[in-house]
Amino acid sequence: MTFNDVLIKPVLSEKATALREQNKYTFIVDPAASKIQIKEAVRKLFNVKVEDCTTVNVKGKIKRLRGRPGRTAGYRKAIVKLAAGETIKAFEGV
């Protein structure tokens, strides 16, 4: 698995924006990726020092379509804490 395969996309929400003030960045990641692989991918792709990585498995919501219950797709989210003074330029101004 390459570094580009580990990180799928960044999360741009109000909560993720508030976490950036604490130097934490949020990404949707591959469900098979480990915390060590996520840390390495962020370190290599953005040239920053990673202190901590927290992962969350988000379950899909139950929805109905034509009266039949179904479920939206679940995903895995990673919250990455960077060292003091480090920032990711791609998130600036978003």
N, C-alpha and C positions, 0 to 999 in steps of 0.2 A: 504494500500500500504506500503510495507516494504522499508527500506532504500536501499536495493539492487535492488528493482524494480524502484526506482526513477532515479538513475544514470545508464545509459545503457552502455556507454563507453567513454573514454577520446578522445578528438580531438587532433591528432598529425599532425599539419600542420605548415607551416612557420609562419603564423600569430599568431597561438597559442603559438609557441615557443618564438616569440618576446614579447608576452604579459606576459610570465613568468618572464621576467626581471622587470616588474611592479608589480610582486607578484599576477598575475591573472592567473587562471587555467580554462580551457575550457572543458566542458563535453556535450555529447548528452544525453538528459534527456527525461523522459516520457512526452508526450504532456499534460497529465492531471495533472502533478505535479505543485504545486504552488511554489513561490519563498521561502516561509517559509519552505516548505517540502524539497526543494533543499538544503537550508542552513543547516537544521538539518541533512540531509543525509551526507553531506560533513563533518560536525562537528563530527558526530558519527563514520563514517567509517575511517576517516583519523586522528582523534584526533587533530584537528586544530581549531583556532578561526576564524570565517568567519565575515568579515566586511560588504560586500555588495554582491548582486547577481543581475545580469542583464540577462534577457532572450530574445531570438530572435527566432521567428518562421521563418524557412527557407522553402521557397516554392520549390517544385520539378521543375526540368528543363523540358522544352518541347522537346521531342525527336520524331523521326520518325522510324517506324518499318514497312517495306514492303509498304512504301508510306502512311501509316496511322499515323496521329499524336497521340501521347500519352504523358504521363507525368511520370517522375520518382517520387519516394516517397519523400514527404517532411518530415521534422523533426524539433525538438525543441532543441535549443542550449542554454546552460547557461554558462555565464562567471562569475566566482566566485573570488572575491578579498579577500585575506587573510590578517590577521593582520601583522604588521611589525615583521620580524624575523621568521615567520611561513613558512614552506615549506611542500610539499607533497613528500614523499620519492619515491613513485612509478614513478614520473615524472623525477627524477634525472638520468642523463646519457642517456636520450632518445633523 
